[in-house]
């Protein structure tokens, strides 16, 4: 003690207190604080409220992570602690200790009536828990206390609490009750909206803040700039930059960082470089943002060069540096770099860092190296929600939907609560799998967990319901969205196209333009698909021409293929051929594949041969083209040519993708292939097929055998097509699904003419709605009619 306590202790009370307060302020370690406390006890000065308050406050600054033993013992040493001491203590304690102390106040310290600061510090502690239930209970107490919920300080704390649990609507309701929110309150709201990925709302909140006459400070600019960056709204971002220049705030470090991020994410790297070069002494954060900007815009060489410059200048790269360096946005062609970075990460022992490991999981998933992604994931001793999201998303993006769903269930079993990113990833998996029941379950989880239905979750729900056959629910969600981005519009337009509602897709496209949402290449592809499936040739052609002319969107290979499909389906094969000849040379095999498909529909053998010759040159290993040409020859009874095509494919060891149909009954997915006899209910399924066939033959059904590949008797052909996978799945559904319920199946290939005709008859005799999703679109069969109007 003698080494730290200076001079003689004053004798008067006031001088003694000032003496101890000065000592506490100068303390640089917990050991020093304990020395001072011991001296105060020996001298008889302790307990003294101001001294205890200062000790607890200084202890919170020196104790990392915060500890509770000494602060609580100091607090308990006072028989009548005051409210100020309580508030300082609550602010310094770990969350669990702070909430325990708060809940004990009525019994242990009834004289202490919580004020706005008390509730705010308790709310801050509740925000660090896994569940919002404690914070909601605190909100209830605040309301019962009367008048506190309109207090600016406590209103900001409540707003921040709800944002931390992604409950945007609750946060905004609380904020709107604050009387005269100041700049700090508005900054908290905008920052919370950005954290919740609600970027458009954040920008609108900024606009309202300015319109109400609130002052904008450098923090305001720093929190709103990320929203403009994520929206890639360069015009608005430049307006923010101008505001910073006019107010002299553009040189503030956090504003500079925001501007660098803005220009990088808007692909304006030259502007970002100008800002970066004007910084006198760029720190590691500035460099990290610039490295990230280079990586995200494909300037990988510049990203690596800046990283090397950092190392040569003596800076030690942080985990954020390496996350920025990993080319997560577009890793293709940079697999070696990714593995080199991974090696560097292991060497520097940053592989234990959650941010770095999550980025590596993401990049390996995007490189389709799901095995490496899973190894990184499994090696993490602790996992964050972002880590789980990365792996679930990786499985979904690689078509491993069942693994994605299984991992999601594992995550739940470990009491990880999903967030909007989790929901969007798992809904994507449900959409690919066509698992409507599972998708509905995820929707219920979203509601039960009170996850915010932000633009990303709503868009994922629209996509899931549309791809699982429930276009009505997709439309309901779309119409109820308060905020829509271009992806939301694209998902709904695409959904209409999948279901054959071409006119509805065009109407929605027109509404999108009226809402001043700029269409993207994906938008036009969705609209063209809708026109193709709806037979809207002239409308589709006009939209294709408007892409570059009116909207500056250059048509890509898939747009040209869609136009060929549009003309070909309508029987305008010569126009389609002329269109192909005017297409760019890099339009690829897609245009000829679409043309060959049209030749099959309209049984034009001569043009089919021309298309197949082009395709065999462009994609000699694609077995599908051989199958298509063989089918065309068989349909025209040219069996020798059909056999020759099959033989050519056989010599090249090309195997046809087997037809497979899945059906979900009672939350279980069942899979069938043609002639499948492996299912436990095989006897019942085939018995049902025989009964159905007898009834539909009486109703006028005749088998369509034109596409059977072999030159055999008609009766044998009928036997071949009778056991197609979709027929087996429908028969299984009729046996096991609830009476009068819809039968929903998904086939990996385009449904054949006979199965299409067969299903129309089945819908009549069973009085069932049957929904079929094939490789091309949805077919809704009802009362002997199909939604495609036999145009598919």
C-alpha positions in Angstrom: 0.0 0.0 0.0 2.9 2.3 0.8 4.0 2.3 -2.8 0.8 3.9 -4.0 -0.9 6.0 -1.3 0.8 9.4 -1.4 1.2 11.9 1.5 -0.8 12.1 4.8 -4.5 11.4 4.9 -6.5 14.7 5.6 -8.5 14.7 8.9 -11.5 16.8 7.9 -14.4 14.9 6.2 -14.6 17.1 3.1 -10.9 17.1 2.5 -10.7 13.4 3.1 -13.4 12.7 0.5 -11.7 14.9 -2.0 -8.4 13.1 -1.3 -9.9 9.6 -2.0 -11.8 10.8 -5.1 -8.5 12.1 -6.5 -6.8 8.8 -5.7 -9.6 6.8 -7.4 -9.5 9.0 -10.5 -5.7 8.4 -10.8 -5.9 4.5 -10.2 -4.7 2.6 -13.2 -5.4 -1.0 -12.0 -7.9 -3.0 -10.0 -5.0 -3.6 -7.5 -4.8 0.2 -6.9 -8.6 0.4 -6.3 -8.4 -2.4 -3.7 -5.5 -0.5 -2.0 -7.6 2.7 -1.8 -10.6 0.8 -0.5 -8.5 -0.9 2.2 -7.0 2.5 3.2 -10.5 4.0 3.4 -11.8 1.2 5.6 -8.8 1.5 8.0 -9.1 5.3 8.1 -12.8 5.0 8.9 -13.9 6.9 5.8 -15.8 3.9 4.3 -18.7 3.6 3.7 -19.1 7.0 2.0 -21.7 7.3 -0.8 -19.7 9.6 -3.2 -16.5 7.6 -2.7 -18.3 4.3 -3.2 -20.0 5.6 -6.4 -16.6 6.7 -7.7 -15.0 3.4 -6.8 -17.7 1.4 -8.7 -17.5 3.7 -11.7 -13.7 3.4 -11.9 -13.9 -0.3 -11.4 -16.2 -0.6 -14.5 -13.5 1.1 -16.5 -10.7 -1.1 -15.4 -12.5 -4.5 -15.2 -12.6 -6.2 -18.6 -14.8 -8.2 -18.9 -17.0 -6.6 -16.2 -17.2 -8.4 -12.8 -19.8 -8.2 -10.1 -18.3 -9.3 -6.8 -16.5 -6.1 -5.6 -19.2 -3.6 -7.0 -22.0 -5.6 -5.4 -20.2 -5.9 -2.0 -19.6 -2.1 -2.1 -23.2 -1.4 -2.9 -24.4 -3.8 -0.1 -22.1 -2.1 2.4 -24.5 0.9 2.4 -27.7 0.4 4.4 -29.4 3.3 2.5 -27.9 3.5 -1.0 -29.2 6.3 -3.2 -30.6 6.1 -6.8 -27.4 7.6 -8.3 -25.3 4.9 -6.8 -27.8 2.2 -8.0 -27.7 3.6 -11.6 -23.9 3.6 -11.7 -23.8 0.1 -10.4 -26.4 -1.2 -12.9 -24.5 0.3 -15.8 -21.2 -1.4 -14.7 -22.5 -5.0 -13.9 -22.7 -8.0 -16.3 -26.2 -8.4 -17.7 -27.4 -11.2 -15.5 -26.2 -9.5 -12.3 -27.7 -6.2 -13.3 -31.1 -7.7 -14.0 -31.0 -9.8 -10.8 -30.3 -6.6 -8.8 -33.0 -4.7 -10.5 -35.6 -7.4 -9.9 -34.7 -7.5 -6.1 -35.2 -3.8 -5.6 -38.8 -3.9 -4.3 -37.9 -6.4 -1.6 -34.4 -5.2 -0.6 -34.5 -1.5 -1.3 -38.1 -0.3 -1.5 -37.1 3.3 -1.0 -35.4 3.3 -4.4 -37.9 4.2 -7.1 -36.4 3.5 -10.6 -36.1 6.6 -12.9 -35.5 6.8 -16.6 -31.8 6.0 -16.2 -32.5 3.0 -14.1 -34.9 1.5 -16.6 -32.5 2.4 -19.5 -29.6 0.5 -17.9 -31.8 -2.5 -17.1 -33.0 -2.5 -20.8 -29.4 -2.4 -22.0 -28.7 -5.5 -19.9 -31.9 -7.2 -21.2 -30.8 -6.5 -24.8 -27.7 -8.8 -24.4 -29.9 -11.8 -23.6 -31.0 -14.4 -26.1 -34.7 -13.8 -25.7 -36.6 -10.5 -25.7 -39.0 -11.6 -22.9 -37.2 -9.9 -20.0 -37.0 -6.6 -22.0 -40.7 -6.8 -22.8 -41.5 -7.3 -19.1 -39.4 -4.1 -18.4 -41.4 -2.3 -21.0 -44.6 -3.3 -19.2 -43.2 -1.9 -15.9 -42.2 1.4 -17.7 -45.7 1.8 -18.9 -47.2 1.1 -15.5 -44.8 3.6 -13.9 -46.7 6.3 -15.9 -45.2 8.8 -18.3 -41.7 7.3 -18.6 -42.4 5.7 -22.0 -42.4 9.2 -23.6 -39.1 10.2 -22.0 -36.4 10.8 -24.6 -33.7 8.8 -22.8 -35.8 5.8 -22.0 -37.5 5.9 -25.4 -34.2 5.7 -27.1 -33.2 2.7 -24.9 -36.5 0.9 -25.7 -36.0 1.6 -29.4 -32.5 0.3 -29.3 -33.6 -2.8 -27.4 -36.3 -3.8 -30.0 -33.8 -3.2 -32.9 -31.4 -5.6 -31.3 -34.1 -8.3 -31.5 -34.9 -7.3 -35.1 -38.4 -6.2 -34.1 -38.6 -3.1 -36.3 -42.3 -2.4 -36.0 -42.1 -2.4 -32.2 -39.0 -0.1 -32.2 -40.7 2.4 -34.5 -43.9 2.5 -32.4 -41.8 3.2 -29.3 -39.8 5.9 -31.1 -43.0 7.6 -32.3 -44.1 8.0 -28.7 -41.0 10.0 -27.7 -41.8 13.6 -27.2 -39.4 15.8 -29.3 -36.7 13.2 -30.1 -33.3 14.9 -30.5 -30.5 14.2 -32.9 -29.1 11.4 -30.7 -32.5 9.7 -30.7 -32.8 9.9 -34.5 -29.3 8.6 -34.9 -30.2 5.6 -32.8 -33.2 4.9 -34.9 -31.4 5.2 -38.2 -28.5 3.0 -36.9 -31.0 0.4 -35.7 -32.8 0.2 -39.0 -29.4 -0.2 -40.8 -28.4 -3.0 -38.4 -31.8 -4.7 -39.2 -31.0 -4.4 -43.0 -34.0 -2.1 -43.4 -32.1 0.3 -45.5 -34.9 2.1 -47.3 -36.6 2.8 -44.0 -33.4 4.2 -42.7 -33.1 6.6 -45.5 -36.7 7.6 -45.1 -36.2 8.1 -41.4 -33.2 10.4 -42.2 -35.5 12.4 -44.6 -38.1 12.8 -41.9 -35.5 13.8 -39.3 -34.3 16.6 -41.6 -37.9 17.6 -42.5 -38.7 18.1 -38.8 -35.8 20.5 -38.4 -33.5 18.3 -36.4 -29.8 19.1 -36.6 -27.6 16.6 -38.6 -24.3 15.8 -37.0 -21.3 13.6 -38.1 -22.8 10.5 -36.5 -26.0 11.0 -38.5 -24.0 11.0 -41.7 -22.0 8.0 -40.5 -25.1 5.9 -39.8 -27.1 6.8 -42.9 -24.2 6.3 -45.4 -24.2 2.5 -45.0 -27.9 2.5 -45.9 -27.3 4.4 -49.1 -24.3 2.1 -49.9 -26.4 -1.1 -49.4 -29.2 0.4 -51.6 -26.4 1.3 -54.1 -28.1 4.7 -54.5 -25.2 6.7 -55.8 -27.2 9.9 -56.4 -28.4 9.9 -52.8 -24.9 9.0 -51.6 -23.4 12.0 -53.4 -26.1 14.2 -51.8 -24.9 13.0 -48.4 -21.3 13.7 -49.5 -22.3 17.3 -50.5 -24.0 17.8 -47.1 -20.8 16.7 -45.4 -18.8 19.1 -47.5 -21.2 22.0 -46.7 -21.2 21.4 -43.0 -17.5 20.6 -42.7 -18.1 17.1 -41.5 -16.6 15.2 -44.4 -13.2 14.9 -42.7 -14.5 13.1 -39.6 -13.0 9.6 -39.6 -16.3 7.7 -39.3 -17.8 9.8 -42.1 -14.7 9.2 -44.3 -15.1 5.4 -43.7 -18.8 5.6 -44.7 -17.9 7.5 -47.9 -15.3 4.9 -48.9 -17.8 2.1 -48.3 -20.5 4.0 -50.3 -18.4 4.6 -53.4 -17.0 1.1 -53.3 -20.4 -0.6 -53.0 -21.7 1.6 -55.8 -18.8 0.4 -58.1 -17.3 3.9 -58.2 -13.8 2.8 -57.2 -12.1 5.9 -58.7 -14.1 8.1 -56.4 -13.2 5.9 -53.4 -9.6 6.0 -54.4 -9.6 9.8 -54.5 -11.1 10.0 -50.9 -8.6 7.4 -49.7 -5.6 9.2 -51.2 -6.7 12.5 -49.5 -6.5 10.9 -46.0 -3.3 12.2 -44.4 -2.7 9.0 -42.3 -5.1 6.3 -43.3 -5.6 3.9 -40.4 -6.3 0.1 -40.4 -10.1 0.7 -40.7 -9.8 2.9 -43.8 -7.5 0.3 -45.4 -9.9 -2.5 -44.5 -12.8 -0.7 -46.2 -10.7 0.0 -49.3 -9.5 -3.7 -49.5 -13.2 -4.7 -49.1 -14.2 -2.3 -51.9 -11.6 -3.7 -54.3 -12.6 -7.3 -53.5 -16.3 -6.7 -53.9 -15.9 -5.0 -57.2 -13.6 -7.6 -58.7 -10.4 -5.6 -58.4 -8.6 -8.5 -56.7 -5.1 -7.5 -57.7 -5.6 -4.0 -56.1 -7.0 -5.6 -53.0 -4.0 -7.9 -52.6 -1.5 -5.1 -53.4 -3.0 -2.9 -50.6 -2.9 -5.8 -48.2 0.8 -6.3 -48.9 1.4 -2.6 -48.5 -0.2 -2.8 -45.1 2.1 -5.6 -44.1 5.3 -3.9 -45.4 4.3 -0.7 -43.5 4.2 -2.6 -40.2 0.5 -2.8 -39.7 -0.7 -6.2 -38.3 -3.8 -7.3 -40.2 -6.9 -7.7 -38.1 -9.7 -10.3 -38.6 -11.6 -7.5 -40.4 -8.7 -7.1 -42.8 -8.8 -10.8 -43.8 -12.6 -10.8 -44.1 -12.3 -7.8 -46.5 -9.5 -9.6 -48.5 -11.5 -12.8 -49.0 -13.3 -12.4 -52.4 -16.7 -13.5 -51.1 -18.7 -11.5 -53.6 -17.3 -13.2 -56.7 -14.7 -15.8 -55.9 -14.7 -17.7 -59.2 -11.3 -17.7 -60.8 -9.7 -17.0 -57.5 -9.8 -20.3 -55.7 -6.0 -20.4 -55.3 -6.1 -17.0 -53.6 -8.9 -18.2 -51.3 -6.8 -21.2 -50.2 -3.7 -19.0 -49.8 -5.6 -16.6 -47.5 -6.9 -19.7 -45.6 -3.3 -20.8 -45.1 -2.3 -17.3 -43.9 -5.3 -17.3 -41.5 -4.2 -20.6 -40.0 -0.6 -19.4 -39.8 -1.6 -16.3 -37.9 -4.0 -18.2 -35.7 -6.9 -16.1 -36.9 -8.8 -19.3 -37.9 -10.3 -19.2 -34.4 -11.9 -15.9 -35.2 -15.6 -16.2 -35.9 -15.8 -13.5 -38.5 -12.9 -15.0 -40.5 -14.2 -18.5 -40.3 -17.7 -17.4 -41.4 -16.2 -15.6 -44.4 -14.2 -18.8 -45.3 -17.4 -20.9 -45.0 -19.2 -18.5 -47.3 -16.5 -18.3 -50.0 -16.0 -22.1 -50.1 -19.8 -22.5 -50.4 -19.8 -20.1 -53.3 -16.9 -22.0 -55.0 -19.1 -25.2 -54.7 -16.5 -26.7 -52.4 -19.1 -27.6 -49.8 -16.8 -30.1 -48.2 -14.2 -27.5 -47.3 -16.9 -25.1 -46.1 -18.2 -27.8 -43.8 -14.7 -28.5 -42.5 -14.2 -24.8 -41.6 -17.7 -24.8 -40.0 -17.1 -27.9 -37.9 -13.6 -26.7 -36.7 -15.2 -23.7 -35.0 -15.2 -24.3 -31.2 -18.0 -21.6 -30.9 -20.5 -20.7 -33.5 -22.4 -17.4 -34.0 -25.8 -17.1 -35.7 -23.9 -15.6 -38.7 -21.9 -18.8 -38.9 -25.0 -21.0 -38.9 -26.5 -18.8 -41.5 -23.4 -19.1 -43.8 -23.5 -22.9 -43.7 -27.3 -23.2 -44.1 -27.1 -20.7 -47.0 -24.2 -22.6 -48.5 -26.2 -25.8 -48.6 -29.2 -24.1 -50.0 -27.2 -22.4 -52.8 -25.5 -25.7 -53.8 -28.9 -27.5 -54.1 -28.3 -29.5 -50.9 -31.7 -28.5 -49.6 -32.2 -31.5 -47.2 -28.9 -30.8 -45.6 -29.8 -27.1 -45.2 -33.0 -28.0 -43.5 -31.3 -30.6 -41.3 -28.7 -28.1 -40.2 -31.4 -25.5 -39.4 -33.0 -28.1 -37.1 -29.7 -28.7 -35.5 -29.3 -25.0 -34.9 -32.7 -24.8 -33.3 -31.9 -27.8 -31.0 -29.0 -25.7 -29.6 -31.4 -22.9 -28.8 -30.1 -20.5 -31.5 -32.9 -18.2 -32.4 -33.2 -17.6 -36.2 -32.9 -14.1 -37.6 -34.2 -12.8 -40.9 -31.0 -14.0 -42.7 -31.6 -17.6 -41.4 -35.3 -17.4 -42.4 -34.4 -16.2 -45.9 -31.8 -19.0 -46.4 -34.0 -21.8 -45.2 -37.0 -20.5 -47.2 -34.8 -20.6 -50.3 -34.1 -24.3 -49.6 -37.8 -25.0 -49.2 -38.5 -23.3 -52.5 -35.9 -25.4 -54.3 -37.3 -28.6 -52.7 -40.9 -27.6 -53.3 -41.6 -28.4 -49.6 -44.7 -26.3 -49.0 -45.5 -27.8 -45.5 -41.9 -27.2 -44.4 -42.1 -23.6 -45.8 -45.3 -23.0 -43.9 -43.6 -24.3 -40.7 -40.8 -21.8 -41.3 -43.4 -19.0 -41.8 -45.0 -20.0 -38.5 -41.5 -19.8 -36.8 -41.1 -16.3 -38.2 -44.4 -15.3 -36.7 -43.8 -17.1 -33.4 -40.3 -15.7 -32.9 -41.7 -12.3 -33.9 -39.0 -11.9 -36.6 -39.4 -8.7 -38.5 -41.0 -9.3 -41.9 -38.5 -7.1 -43.6 -38.1 -6.9 -47.4 -35.7 -9.8 -47.5 -37.9 -12.2 -45.5 -41.0 -11.2 -47.3 -39.3 -11.7 -50.7 -38.1 -15.1 -49.6 -41.7 -16.0 -48.5 -43.0 -14.8 -51.9 -40.4 -16.9 -53.7 -41.1 -20.0 -51.5 -44.9 -19.9 -51.9 -44.7 -19.2 -55.6 -42.3 -22.1 -56.2 -44.3 -24.4 -54.0 -47.5 -23.8 -56.0 -49.4 -21.4 -53.7 -49.4 -18.2 -55.9 -52.4 -16.8 -54.0 -50.4 -16.7 -50.7 -47.4 -15.2 -52.5 -49.6 -12.5 -53.9 -51.1 -11.8 -50.5 -47.7 -11.3 -48.9 -46.5 -9.1 -51.8 -49.6 -6.9 -51.6 -49.1 -6.5 -47.8 -45.5 -5.4 -48.0 -44.9 -1.8 -46.8 -41.5 -1.7 -48.4 -40.6 -3.4 -51.7 -37.3 -3.5 -53.5 -36.5 -4.6 -57.1 -35.9 -8.2 -55.9 -39.4 -8.3 -54.4 -41.0 -7.2 -57.7 -38.9 -9.7 -59.6 -39.9 -12.5 -57.3 -43.7 -11.8 -57.8 -43.3 -11.3 -61.6 -41.4 -14.6 -61.8 -44.0 -16.3 -59.7 -46.8 -15.2 -62.1 -44.7 -16.4 -65.0 -44.1 -19.9 -63.4 -47.9 -20.3 -63.0 -48.7 -19.1 -66.6 -50.2 -15.8 -65.6 -48.7 -13.8 -68.3 -51.1 -10.9 -68.3 -50.8 -10.5 -64.5 -47.0 -10.4 -64.9 -47.2 -7.7 -67.4 -49.6 -5.7 -65.2 -47.2 -6.0 -62.3 -44.3 -5.0 -64.5 -46.2 -1.8 -65.5 -46.9 -1.1 -61.8 -43.3 -1.5 -61.0 -42.3 1.1 -63.6 -45.0 3.4 -62.3 -43.5 3.1 -58.8 -40.2 4.3 -60.3 -38.4 1.0 -59.6 -35.7 0.6 -62.3 -35.9 -2.9 -63.9 -32.8 -5.1 -63.9 -31.7 -7.8 -66.2 -33.5 -10.3 -63.9 -36.7 -8.3 -64.1 -36.7 -8.6 -67.9 -35.9 -12.3 -67.8 -38.9 -12.9 -65.5 -41.2 -10.8 -67.7 -40.0 -12.6 -70.9 -40.5 -16.0 -69.3 -44.1 -15.0 -68.3 -44.8 -13.8 -71.9 -43.4 -17.1 -73.2 -45.5 -19.3 -71.0 -48.6 -17.1 -71.7 -48.2 -17.0 -75.5 -47.8 -13.2 -75.4 -45.5 -13.0 -78.4 -45.9 -9.3 -79.5 -45.8 -8.0 -75.9 -42.6 -10.0 -75.2 -40.9 -8.8 -78.4 -41.7 -5.2 -77.5 -40.3 -5.6 -74.0 -37.1 -7.2 -75.4 -36.5 -4.3 -77.7 -37.1 -1.8 -74.9 -34.4 -3.3 -72.7 -31.4 -1.5 -74.2 -33.4 1.3 -75.9 -35.4 2.5 -72.9 -33.6 1.2 -69.8 -30.0 0.7 -70.8 -30.0 -3.0 -69.9 -28.0 -5.0 -72.4 -29.6 -8.3 -73.2 -27.6 -11.4 -72.1 -27.5 -14.9 -73.5 -30.5 -16.0 -71.4 -32.7 -13.1 -72.7 -32.0 -14.2 -76.3 -32.8 -17.8 -75.4 -36.0 -16.7 -73.9 -37.0 -14.8 -77.0 -36.3 -17.9 -79.1 -38.5 -19.9 -76.7 -41.2 -17.3 -77.0 -41.3 -17.4 -80.8 -40.8 -21.1 -81.0 -43.6 -22.0 -78.6 -45.9 -19.9 -80.8 -44.9 -21.9 -83.9 -43.0 -19.1 -85.5 -39.9 -21.2 -86.0 -38.6 -19.4 -89.1 -38.7 -16.1 -87.2 -37.0 -17.8 -84.3 -34.2 -19.0 -86.6 -33.8 -15.6 -88.1 -33.6 -14.1 -84.6 -30.8 -16.6 -83.6 -28.8 -15.5 -86.7 -29.0 -11.9 -85.5 -28.0 -12.7 -81.9 -24.4 -12.2 -80.7 -22.0 -15.0 -81.2 -21.6 -15.5 -77.5 -25.4 -16.1 -77.0 -24.3 -19.7 -76.4 -26.1 -23.0 -76.6 -29.2 -21.7 -74.8 -30.8 -20.2 -78.0 -30.3 -23.5 -79.9 -31.6 -25.5 -77.0 -34.8 -23.4 -76.9 -35.1 -23.8 -80.7 -34.7 -27.6 -80.5 -37.4 -27.7 -77.8 -39.7 -25.8 -80.1 -39.0 -28.2 -83.0 -40.1 -31.0 -80.7 -43.3 -29.4 -79.8 -44.2 -28.7 -83.4 -42.6 -31.9 -84.8 -40.4 -30.1 -87.4 -37.7 -32.7 -88.0 -35.5 -30.8 -90.5 -35.0 -27.8 -88.3 -34.5 -30.0 -85.3 -31.6 -31.7 -87.0 -30.0 -28.3 -87.8 -30.4 -27.2 -84.1 -29.0 -30.5 -82.8 -25.9 -30.3 -85.0 -25.1 -26.8 -83.6 -25.7 -28.1 -80.0 -23.5 -31.2 -80.5 -20.7 -28.7 -81.4 -21.3 -26.3 -78.6 -22.0 -28.8 -75.8 -21.0 -32.3 -77.0 -21.3 -33.8 -73.4 -25.0 -32.8 -72.8 -27.1 -35.9 -73.1 -30.3 -33.9 -73.0 -30.0 -32.8 -76.6 -29.5 -36.3 -77.8 -32.7 -37.3 -75.9 -34.7 -34.5 -77.4 -33.6 -35.3 -81.0 -34.3 -39.0 -80.5 -37.8 -38.1 -79.2 -38.4 -35.9 -82.3 -37.5 -38.8 -84.6 -39.6 -41.2 -82.6 -42.7 -38.9 -82.8 -42.4 -38.8 -86.6 -42.0 -42.7 -86.6 -38.4 -42.4 -87.9 -37.2 -45.1 -85.6 -33.9 -45.9 -87.4 -32.8 -42.3 -86.9 -34.0 -42.3 -83.3 -31.9 -45.5 -82.7 -28.9 -43.9 -84.4 -29.0 -40.9 -82.1 -29.3 -43.1 -79.0 -26.4 -45.2 -80.2 -24.3 -42.0 -80.7 -25.0 -41.0 -77.1 -24.2 -44.4 -75.9 -20.8 -44.4 -77.6 -20.0 -41.1 -75.8 -21.0 -42.7 -72.5 -23.7 -40.0 -72.1 -26.5 -40.9 -69.7 -29.9 -39.4 -69.7 -31.0 -37.7 -66.5 -33.6 -40.0 -65.1 -37.1 -38.6 -64.5 -37.9 -38.2 -60.8 -41.1 -37.0 -59.1 -41.5 -36.1 -55.5 -44.6 -35.6 -53.4 -45.0 -34.4 -49.8 -47.6 -36.2 -47.8 -48.1 -35.7 -44.0 -44.8 -33.8 -43.7 -42.8 -36.6 -45.4 -41.2 -36.3 -48.9 -41.6 -39.4 -51.1 -39.6 -39.8 -54.3 -40.5 -41.9 -57.4 -38.8 -42.8 -60.7 -40.4 -44.4 -63.8 -41.3 -48.0 -63.1 -40.3 -47.7 -59.4 -41.2 -50.7 -57.3 -39.1 -49.8 -54.3 -41.8 -48.0 -52.3 -43.4 -49.9 -49.4 -46.8 -49.2 -50.9 -45.9 -50.4 -54.4 -48.8 -52.9 -54.6 -51.4 -50.4 -53.6 -49.9 -47.8 -55.9 -50.0 -50.0 -59.0 -53.5 -51.3 -58.0 -54.7 -47.7 -57.8 -53.2 -47.0 -61.3 -55.1 -49.8 -62.8 -58.4 -48.6 -61.3 -57.8 -45.1 -62.4 -56.9 -46.2 -65.9 -60.2 -48.1 -66.3 -62.2 -45.1 -65.2 -60.5 -42.5 -67.4 -60.6 -44.8 -70.5 -64.4 -44.9 -70.0 -64.3 -41.1 -69.8 -62.5 -40.9 -73.2 -58.8 -41.0 -72.4 -56.4 -42.3 -75.1 -52.7 -42.8 -74.4 -50.3 -40.5 -76.2 -47.5 -42.8 -77.4 -45.8 -40.7 -80.0 -42.7 -40.0 -77.9 -42.0 -43.6 -77.0 -38.5 -44.2 -78.3 -38.8 -47.7 -79.5 -40.5 -49.3 -82.5 -42.8 -51.7 -80.6 -46.5 -52.5 -80.7 -49.0 -49.8 -79.5 -50.1 -51.9 -76.5 -46.5 -52.2 -75.3 -46.0 -48.4 -75.7 -49.0 -47.9 -73.5 -47.5 -50.1 -70.8 -44.2 -48.0 -71.0 -45.9 -44.7 -70.4 -48.3 -46.1 -67.8 -45.6 -46.2 -65.1 -44.1 -42.7 -65.5 -42.9 -41.3 -62.2 -45.6 -38.5 -62.0 -48.4 -41.1 -62.4 -46.9 -43.1 -59.5 -46.6 -40.0 -57.3 -50.2 -38.9 -58.0 -51.5 -42.4 -57.3 -49.6 -42.4 -54.0 -51.1 -39.0 -53.2 -54.6 -40.2 -53.9 -54.1 -43.1 -51.5 -52.6 -41.2 -48.6 -53.5 -37.5 -48.8 -56.6 -36.2 -47.0 -59.8 -36.4 -49.0 -60.5 -33.4 -51.2 -57.0 -32.0 -50.5 -54.8 -30.7 -53.3 -52.3 -33.2 -54.8 -48.9 -31.4 -55.3 -46.0 -33.0 -57.1 -42.7 -31.8 -58.4 -40.9 -33.4 -61.4 -37.3 -32.7 -62.4 -38.0 -32.9 -66.1 -40.7 -31.4 -68.4 -43.9 -33.3 -68.1 -44.7 -35.5 -71.1 -47.8 -35.1 -73.3 -49.4 -38.3 -72.2 -48.9 -37.6 -68.4 -50.3 -34.1 -69.0 -53.4 -35.5 -70.7 -53.7 -38.3 -68.2 -53.7 -35.8 -65.2 -56.5 -33.8 -66.8 -58.7 -36.8 -66.8 -57.7 -37.8 -63.2 -58.7 -34.3 -62.0 -62.2 -35.0 -63.4 -62.9 -38.5 -62.0 -61.3 -37.8 -58.6 -62.7 -34.2 -58.3 -59.3 -33.1 -57.1 -57.1 -30.2 -57.8 -53.7 -31.5 -58.9 -50.7 -29.1 -59.0 -47.6 -30.2 -61.0 -44.3 -28.3 -61.0 -42.1 -29.5 -63.8 -38.7 -28.2 -65.1 -40.5 -25.4 -67.0 -43.5 -24.2 -65.0 -46.6 -25.0 -62.9 -49.6 -26.8 -64.2 -52.9 -26.5 -62.1 -55.3 -29.2 -63.1 -58.9 -28.7 -62.2 -62.1 -30.3 -63.7 -60.3 -31.6 -66.8 -58.5 -28.3 -67.6 -55.0 -27.2 -67.1 -53.9 -23.6 -66.3 -51.4 -23.8 -69.1 -54.2 -24.2 -71.6 -52.1 -26.9 -73.3 -49.5 -24.3 -74.1 -46.3 -25.4 -72.5 
